[in-house]
Amino acid sequence: MARFDDSQYVILTDADGLANIEDDVLIVLDISRREVDSGKIASALERLHVLTDSVENVRRHREALVFQIGGYDNDPRELPEIPEVRAFFHRLVEEWPHWLWFLHRGVGAIGLLLALLCDVRVVRGAGSYGTEFLNQAQLAAAVADLLDRGNALFATYGITAEEAAESADSAVAELLGEEA
């Protein structure tokens, strides 16, 4: 698993540059509103495929991915309330199911991803918001789908059942707000 400390630094790069990084890094998948509005997932998908193109990358970048969607700062809706963002992520997840292995823990990325995939109600508070999943069966099915489809990656690169289970357990624990 990737671990980060104060000595980390930021590198802005594309898929080709990411393919050549050999250090433990926090990977920020930056998705623009232009990408979302056009519905074109190719650029994001190209960047994600770098994470899964070798066993070294799969292991090195475990739990090292976060994502951000730019261009919605002036929109009063939260990302799970924006149909175009939800549609974009449905398409992206359909093509690349490995999110639970790669998403960084402790930053809300897993909850946000699933809020984009499932029916939610946004609960607003003083300067913050949260999401309530409206259909627990839908949430469970989304998690199960990601885990099931992600198993092919584990088989391809020899990720052990124990490693896969540890990753799945920590993802579910985060989603439930529990300590892994």
N, C-alpha and C positions, 0 to 999 in steps of 0.2 A: 504494500500500500504506500502511496505517496505520503510523505510527511513534510510539513512546511514549517519554516522558522523565519526569523528576522533577516536572515542572509539571502532570502529569495529576492528575485528581481523580475521585472516585467520585460517580455519580448513580444513585440507585435509581429506576427508572421502569418503566412498563408499555409496551405496544406503542404507544399513542398518544403518550406522551412520547418514546419512541425515534424516532418518525416526525418529530419536530420538532428533533432534534439535528443540528446542522450541523458540529460539530467532529469531528476525528479522536478516536475514543474506543475504549477496549477494552470490548467488549460481553460481558457475562457472562450467558449463558442459564442462569438458576437454575431447576432442575426439582426439585420436591418429591417426597418419597416418596408423598405422597397422590396426586399426578398419576400416578406410576409404578404404584402399586398399583391404581388405578382403570383404568389403561390408556387414559385420556383424553388425547390428544395435542393437543387443540384450542388450549389456552392457549399451549403451546410453539410450535405451528405458527403461531399468530397473530403471535407475537413474531418468528419467523423470516421470515415473509412481509414484514415491514417492511423487511428488508434487501434484498429483491428487488423492491420496488414502484416503483423509479425507477432510471434509469441513474446518477444522482448517488449514491444509496445503495449501489448495487452497487460503484461505484468507491471511494467513501469508506470503506466498511467491509470492503474486501478484506483478508483475513488479520487481522481485528480481533475475531474471535469465539472465546470459550472457553465451555465449559459445565461446570456442576457439578450434582451430584445430591445433594440434602440428605436427611438422615433415616436414613442407613445407618451412621453413626459407630460405633454399638454392635454392628453386624453383623460377625462375624469374617471374612466372605467379602469378597473384592474385588469391585468392580462387575461385571467380566466373568463372575463366578461366580454372579451373581444372575439367575435366569431372568426375573423380572419386568422388570428393568432392560434386559436384552437384548431382550425382546419389545417393550418401549416404544420402544427405539431402532430396531428393525427397522421398526415402523410409522411412526415419525417420518421415517426416511430414505426410506421408500417414497413418502411424500408430499412431501418436500423434499430433493432430491438435491444441493444446492449447497454442501455442507460443505467440499469441498477448496478452493474459491475463498475461503471466508470464515474457515476455522479459522486461528487465530493460530499462528505457527511458533515452535518452540523451547520449548514447554511440555508436549509430549506429548499434545496434544489429538487429533492425527490418529491416533496409535497407539491411544489409548483408544477413539476412535470405532470403528476397525476391529476392535479386540478385542471390542467389544460386538456386532459384526456377524458375526464369524468364530469358528470353533472355536479355542480357545486353552487353553493350560495355564498356570496361574499358578505362577511360580517365586518362592518366598519366600526372602528373605535377612534379614540382621540389620537389622530396622527398615525394610525396603523390600520391594518386589516388582517383578517384571517379568512380561511375558507372552511365551509362545512360541506362534507361530502354527502350528497342527498340520497345516494343509493349505495349501500355498503356492498351489495352483491356485484354491482358494476365496478366498484373500486377493487374488490377481491379478484374479479375477472381480469381487470387491467394489469394488476400485479402478476397474476398467474400467467397471463399471456407474455409479458416481458420476460419472466423467468423461464418459461417453456421455450420460447423462441431464442433466448440467449444461450440455451444449453448447447446449441450447435457450435458456438464459439469455444466453449469449454472442451468439447470433444475434439475439435480441430487442433487445439493447442495444448492438450494434456493438462488442463486445469483440473485439479483433483476435486472429487465430490466434497471434501472437507472445505477447500477454498471456496467453492461455489456456495456451499451452505453458509459459511461464515459471512460472505458478502450479502447473500439474500437475507440472512438474519439481521445484519446491521441495517440494511435498507428498510426492512419491515419495522424494526424497532424505532428507527428515526421517524418513519411515517406515523407510528403510534405514539410518538413522543416519549419513548422509553429509552433507557440506557442500554446499549448493545452489550 
